[in-house]
Amino acid sequence: MNPVSQGSDWRQTLERIRTNTQAIWVEMPDDVLKVQWGVIQSGAGSGEQALSVYIHLEAYCMLYGADVFYRLLKMAHGDSYDLKTVVYLTKEFVKETFNAFEFMGDLGFVTLSELGHSYLECLDELTTKPEYIELTSAMMTNTVRHHRWVHYFFPWNLGAAYPHRSVADIDKIYTILHAVSAATQVPPYERSPVLRGWQDVQRLIEEETKRIWTSEPEDITKINWGVISSGAGSGEQSISVIVHLEAYCMLVGADLFYRFLRISRNPDFTLNQVVDITREFVERTFNAFEFMGDLGLVKLKELGLEYLGALSELQNKTQYEQLSAAMMTCIVRHHRWIHYNLPWNMGGAYPHRKEDEIKAIYDVLFRKGLPAEPPQLPPPPNPAAPIRTNVFRRTIYTD
């Protein structure tokens, strides 16, 4: 998709973004309505279904709006990074190698994609950080508002088919099916003692990645069974847990860590800056590893906390790349297991709709007219004057 540029002046772009945000604040945008109806003009959505489109829009609007842009604005408000660096980081996280706005456009959010492209084109025109903050704040708000619409119509009711299950439930089922003691179950993972060297942390992460490469992690098996010890998942169901794990494992692993590694290879950034950027996006304000642990990936959470602790021990960017590459691979492998187990077959209930189908429905309902109302019944013959009473609060007739 190659949206037409709407002019290069950043203030014009700012006004367009704000106008659109105001227009969609309480009225569902046309792009969202089309996606909700399954009209996906790009053809996105494997198997001619729209559920995967919903999930990816939920993921990308949520992560880029409320997470990535928020971190960038935090850095712009601080004194550690100048305008040139913040603009570079913005392009790196949003545009380079994988353009998030272009992807969301392919998923059906064409207007958001066009505004995003205009936003990216204007970044080089900015002369001060206050200008960057003003423009990026508007873009963040617009993206977040699009996410709220996706979150609003997302079919969370599907989660009723994926209820939570307690450990007691599993004990009972296991005992019934196998007639063995529940004591033979695999004990829960416990966090390993604090490790001193970053090499030990890297080795621990790599060993776990190797262990789960072809064997499903125990934490994911529990999630697939609906055992969510933290209680996460509104309404005692686990589909929202699975959707959020799909989102966070995908974005944190294959996206954020990939960007960290690219930035670390840029000679303009020192080790301390790369570590600061990593902590800003993964640890501070909202700890991604803590969140994934609350969603059930307890062991990944503990490995992530070990990783964050080891960052302060690194002496050079080569060590950073080795440690972070190991962490990225481990997260990505967890994502592949989540992605493999996600019930994509539910998408059959959300098929694509062609424009001709929508036109046919519209013609039936509006252009061909609704069925005529049934004729009114004739009045009763010579009805007497009604007598109203406050006792029974009804109308009666006398002979």
Steps between C-alpha positions, in 0.01 A plus 500: 500500500638836401286773652503835331687764697270770633764770518827519683433780749495337843239740636259402223561136587447578869167662421392205284584255777314703762198545275480128437539421870213736582284345227548143626484574872137392541414387146643171373728572200399359162822298486420335833140429397619331180747283691230411752278384213785297353559723198879459467581644160868404513409135550685482834391212721599142423216274388274790403418582861531820697575383854876505443459857366322596823775345712785670313324837505441456874870424539653771284267787594545416867878457495585792271248744644514451874848351518752597229382859449469545875865396549615729222317794655653424839844514344414822317392662827830409665842656457698190402403498131499785252248548219716329238532188714130484588405533133747226412353270766148574382584399144686195625210370709213597270629511143830329426502138369132460599263796474234461769265751338524326164416169667197648678390641165522153344282378787232752406581819692571704189444843655728423795762377254482818291523722808792293624686532171448878505621508859820314411563728200479808723750389763801645317333843484480536877746745655435461874399227740181687601393473134579129505302456822199686359493301175575161655247551780231553237610188310506295818151613599363413156657153507372437853149606398509255209605233748206577726262438209668166424487407866132598508382272219750217555300176553611444858189288549687221325687466827198320647628192318836535677421522871757510778571168667641466847774263604230309692306455175804354330570277801149362480514440124843340525390272782187393314681427174814337634414401856835620630595743769515868410833507678664369183438828319797709393583743784461871421803691381688688769729790429863400500745664743637840402771453239806721506643495151318610187646195324316278751176681424558461127572128549184457708289670231656297218449173688131579547465592132660171399278306742175645360605501134299185420331437837211721608586699816312395812371854551339500156348156559335639815373804309355275228311315772372828640705483821572869563630513856505881514132520407571712190221493242175689552195286562702193601599419142838470335453618141601853601811355669595316180435807282714724721780243513486480121529877487777549756720204407477603135569871554759475778696215343496540125456876503640686801803278562574495129507882507722498810754288316493728195550808718789332684682464167468871432835658595326822605361326811704408805443186706341706777254655254403163352443356848297809596284464189447130575391571855273781384306276263495175698540576870401849609143616565363171364716189528426275204651193670289554813189525283578181306560329833158612626355351181654163583852498353664484842831355388537752217433775753775375727745472212407852395566634849837322503573662163412848627719446805792392284487813283682699767794256486575541127829658398449553126242483223623161379400352833167683478432347158580148618277525806214679324506265200457208740208675674336588168523142374347365820206742480446427131494126569237552767302703248515217246343265755226753581441562130487125433239439770284806443152385390512657156220269387260730683561738212253293300228690683642827370532458122606770258213688338516615141374843401237333278368309802463817703328670205257209470415522871457875471269459200287248684465715809468845355466534126242225449312613806412322818194271512175690528352533843198276562162676466347636817216306655156659458364679806246312717134566403336791682738511791369656816677787670790366702496513876845556650575403855798576716463170679579259218667755274336355191228589253173304509183521301136471615208361307 
